[in-house]
Amino acid sequence: MKTRIKSIIKNTIVLPLILLAPIPSLTSSYELKSLHQNPPEVLTLGMVVYDEFELLDVFGPLEMFGLLRDKVNIVLIAEKLGSARSSAGPSVTINKTFEQVGNLDILLVPGGEGSLEEINNKALLDKIKTLSEKSTYVGTICTGSALLAKTDLLNGKKATSNKESFQWVTEQNRAVDWVREARWVEDGKYFTSSGVSAGTDMSLAMIAKIYGIDTAVSFAKMAEYEWNDNPHHDIFAKKYGLID
């Protein structure tokens, strides 16, 4: 599999005219607004973590980006070194503090029960804001959008979030153009996803943005993951009464 992954990335980045076999059921919905013409040789991705983060918010996206193998450098970022405990129990080891991180190609901010506490952590919000401003792309998963919204960086931009917690999230900043029905939303360099599993769909969209749709489709296939590649297909907006 490792050889297959390297071949996919090489063909997509170095030889863009050699296309991988398409999978129509996956590639028909998502249309790229623009494609990163010069992807980095090695993508630097930082994932913010804090106590009581949601496991899938973090590891769904990291599984997809991790398929880049030696083309990606993933670091877990927190306010201090040590560990951060997920809401499900397992902890992760912090790789770097915010102060130890340079510019990132992608910054990801997860949600989870801990976001209810961290929304009042001004020091963390300030650090997220500073690092977001220096990052090429910024993505939030689930209620992670509330943390980013609190920094005012999403003011005037379209964004979405977890549908069960949508009212709480939107109350954090009314200057954001909150989208009730969306699996994920892309506005400029900012990507925001709906709840939990939606972060994996959004991450594949970010991979498509940077490396091309064929790479994203191939990664979904390798992970045996059925990618919801349509950002407008959101069954949970209706389930939680956000739309008729």
C-alpha positions as CSV (number, residue, x, y, z in Angstrom):
1,M,0.0,0.0,0.0
2,K,2.9,2.4,0.8
3,T,4.2,2.1,-2.8
4,R,0.7,2.7,-4.1
5,I,0.3,5.9,-2.0
6,K,3.6,7.3,-3.1
7,S,2.7,6.6,-6.8
8,I,-0.7,8.4,-6.4
9,I,0.9,11.5,-4.9
10,K,3.7,11.6,-7.4
11,N,1.4,11.3,-10.4
12,T,-0.9,14.0,-9.0
13,I,1.7,16.5,-8.0
14,V,4.5,16.0,-10.4
15,L,2.7,14.7,-13.5
16,P,-0.7,16.4,-13.3
17,L,-1.7,15.3,-16.9
18,I,-1.6,11.7,-15.9
19,L,-5.0,11.2,-14.3
20,L,-6.0,8.4,-12.0
21,A,-9.0,6.3,-13.0
22,P,-12.1,8.4,-11.9
23,I,-14.8,7.1,-9.6
24,P,-18.0,8.8,-10.9
25,S,-20.1,8.2,-7.8
26,L,-17.5,10.2,-5.7
27,T,-16.3,12.8,-8.1
28,S,-19.6,14.2,-9.5
29,S,-20.6,16.6,-6.7
30,Y,-17.6,18.5,-5.4
31,E,-16.3,21.2,-7.7
32,L,-13.1,23.0,-6.8
33,K,-13.3,26.8,-6.7
34,S,-9.6,26.9,-7.3
35,L,-6.6,24.5,-7.2
36,H,-3.4,25.1,-5.4
37,Q,-1.0,25.2,-8.4
38,N,2.2,24.8,-6.4
39,P,1.6,22.4,-3.5
40,P,4.3,22.3,-0.9
41,E,6.9,19.5,-1.1
42,V,6.0,18.6,2.4
43,L,2.7,19.8,3.9
44,T,2.9,21.0,7.5
45,L,-0.3,20.4,9.3
46,G,-1.0,21.5,12.9
47,M,-4.0,20.1,14.9
48,V,-5.0,21.9,18.0
49,V,-5.9,19.8,21.0
50,Y,-7.2,20.5,24.5
51,D,-8.8,18.5,27.3
52,E,-12.1,16.9,26.4
53,F,-11.6,17.1,22.6
54,E,-13.7,14.8,20.4
55,L,-11.6,11.8,19.2
56,L,-13.1,11.6,15.6
57,D,-12.8,15.4,15.2
58,V,-9.0,14.9,15.4
59,F,-8.3,11.5,14.0
60,G,-10.8,11.4,11.1
61,P,-9.0,14.3,9.4
62,L,-5.5,13.1,10.4
63,E,-6.2,9.6,9.0
64,M,-6.9,11.2,5.6
65,F,-4.0,13.7,5.6
66,G,-1.8,10.9,7.0
67,L,-2.2,9.0,3.7
68,L,0.2,11.6,2.3
69,R,2.9,9.7,4.3
70,D,6.3,11.4,3.7
71,K,4.6,14.3,2.0
72,V,3.1,15.5,5.3
73,N,4.4,16.6,8.7
74,I,1.6,16.4,11.3
75,V,2.0,18.1,14.8
76,L,-0.4,18.2,17.7
77,I,-0.4,21.6,19.2
78,A,-1.6,22.8,22.7
79,E,-1.0,25.6,25.2
80,K,1.6,23.5,27.0
81,L,3.5,20.3,26.5
82,G,2.4,17.0,28.1
83,S,-0.9,15.3,27.2
84,A,-4.5,16.2,26.4
85,R,-7.4,13.9,27.4
86,S,-10.2,13.3,24.9
87,S,-13.8,13.2,26.0
88,A,-13.8,9.4,25.4
89,G,-10.9,8.9,27.8
90,P,-7.7,8.2,25.7
91,S,-5.0,10.9,25.8
92,V,-2.6,12.2,23.2
93,T,0.9,13.5,23.5
94,I,1.5,17.1,22.6
95,N,4.2,17.6,20.0
96,K,4.6,21.4,20.2
97,T,3.2,24.5,22.0
98,F,1.8,27.3,20.0
99,E,5.0,29.3,20.6
100,Q,7.1,26.4,19.1
101,V,5.2,26.3,15.8
102,G,6.1,28.3,12.7
103,N,3.9,29.0,9.8
104,L,1.6,26.2,8.8
105,D,0.1,25.1,5.5
106,I,-3.0,23.9,7.4
107,L,-4.3,24.6,10.9
108,L,-7.1,22.4,12.2
109,V,-9.3,23.1,15.2
110,P,-11.5,20.3,16.6
111,G,-14.6,20.5,18.7
112,G,-15.8,18.4,21.6
113,E,-17.1,18.9,25.1
114,G,-14.0,20.8,26.0
115,S,-14.9,23.6,23.6
116,L,-17.6,24.6,26.2
117,E,-14.8,25.5,28.6
118,E,-12.2,26.7,26.1
119,I,-14.6,29.2,24.6
120,N,-13.8,31.3,27.6
121,N,-10.0,30.7,27.5
122,K,-8.8,34.0,26.0
123,A,-5.2,32.9,26.0
124,L,-6.0,29.9,23.8
125,L,-8.3,31.9,21.5
126,D,-5.5,34.5,21.0
127,K,-3.1,31.8,20.1
128,I,-5.5,30.2,17.7
129,K,-6.0,33.6,16.1
130,T,-2.3,34.4,15.7
131,L,-1.6,31.0,14.2
132,S,-4.6,31.1,11.9
133,E,-3.5,34.4,10.5
134,K,-0.1,32.8,9.6
135,S,-1.6,29.6,8.1
136,T,-2.3,29.1,4.4
137,Y,-5.5,27.2,5.2
138,V,-7.6,26.9,8.4
139,G,-10.2,24.2,9.0
140,T,-12.5,23.7,12.0
141,I,-14.4,20.5,12.8
142,C,-17.7,20.4,14.7
143,T,-17.8,23.0,17.5
144,G,-14.2,24.0,16.8
145,S,-15.9,26.7,14.6
146,A,-17.1,28.4,17.7
147,L,-13.5,28.8,18.9
148,L,-12.4,30.3,15.6
149,A,-15.5,32.5,15.4
150,K,-14.7,33.9,18.8
151,T,-11.4,35.3,17.4
152,D,-13.5,37.4,14.9
153,L,-11.5,35.9,12.0
154,L,-14.8,34.5,10.5
155,N,-16.6,37.9,10.7
156,G,-18.5,38.4,7.4
157,K,-17.6,34.9,6.2
158,K,-19.8,31.9,5.6
159,A,-19.3,29.0,8.1
160,T,-21.1,26.1,9.6
161,S,-20.9,23.8,12.6
162,N,-22.3,20.9,14.5
163,K,-26.1,20.9,14.0
164,E,-27.1,19.7,17.4
165,S,-25.0,22.5,19.0
166,F,-25.8,25.0,16.2
167,Q,-27.6,27.5,18.5
168,W,-24.8,27.6,21.0
169,V,-22.1,28.0,18.4
170,T,-23.9,30.8,16.5
171,E,-24.4,32.7,19.8
172,Q,-20.7,33.0,20.1
173,N,-20.5,35.5,17.2
174,R,-23.4,36.8,15.3
175,A,-21.1,38.6,12.8
176,V,-20.5,35.3,11.1
177,D,-22.7,34.3,8.1
178,W,-23.7,30.9,9.6
179,V,-25.0,28.4,7.1
180,R,-27.6,26.1,8.6
181,E,-27.6,23.4,5.9
182,A,-24.0,22.4,4.9
183,R,-21.7,19.4,5.4
184,W,-18.9,21.8,5.2
185,V,-18.3,25.4,4.0
186,E,-15.4,26.9,2.2
187,D,-14.9,30.7,2.3
188,G,-11.5,31.9,1.2
189,K,-8.8,30.1,3.2
190,Y,-11.3,29.0,5.9
191,F,-13.0,25.6,5.9
192,T,-15.6,24.8,8.5
193,S,-17.4,21.4,8.9
194,S,-20.6,20.2,10.5
195,G,-20.4,17.7,13.4
196,V,-17.8,15.1,14.1
197,S,-17.7,12.8,11.0
198,A,-18.1,15.8,8.7
199,G,-14.6,16.8,9.5
200,T,-13.4,13.8,7.5
201,D,-15.4,14.9,4.5
202,M,-14.0,18.4,4.8
203,S,-10.5,17.1,5.0
204,L,-10.8,15.2,1.8
205,A,-12.1,18.5,0.2
206,M,-9.0,20.3,1.5
207,I,-6.8,17.5,0.0
208,A,-8.6,17.9,-3.3
209,K,-8.1,21.7,-3.1
210,I,-4.3,21.3,-2.7
211,Y,-3.5,18.1,-4.5
212,G,-6.4,17.6,-6.9
213,I,-9.6,15.6,-6.8
214,D,-8.0,12.4,-7.9
215,T,-5.8,12.2,-4.9
216,A,-8.8,12.8,-2.6
217,V,-10.9,10.1,-4.3
218,S,-8.0,7.7,-4.1
219,F,-7.4,8.3,-0.4
220,A,-11.1,7.8,0.3
221,K,-11.0,4.5,-1.6
222,M,-7.8,3.3,0.2
223,A,-9.5,4.1,3.6
224,E,-12.7,2.3,2.4
225,Y,-14.5,5.5,3.3
226,E,-17.6,6.6,1.5
227,W,-16.9,10.3,1.0
228,N,-19.8,12.6,1.1
229,D,-18.2,14.9,-1.5
230,N,-21.2,17.2,-1.8
231,P,-20.8,20.1,0.7
232,H,-24.5,20.9,0.4
233,H,-25.7,17.4,1.3
234,D,-26.5,17.7,5.0
235,I,-29.2,15.4,6.4
236,F,-28.6,16.6,9.9
237,A,-29.8,20.1,9.4
238,K,-33.4,18.8,9.0
239,K,-33.0,16.2,11.7
240,Y,-32.2,18.9,14.3
241,G,-34.9,21.3,13.0
242,L,-32.6,23.9,11.5
243,I,-34.5,23.8,8.1
244,D,-38.0,22.7,7.2
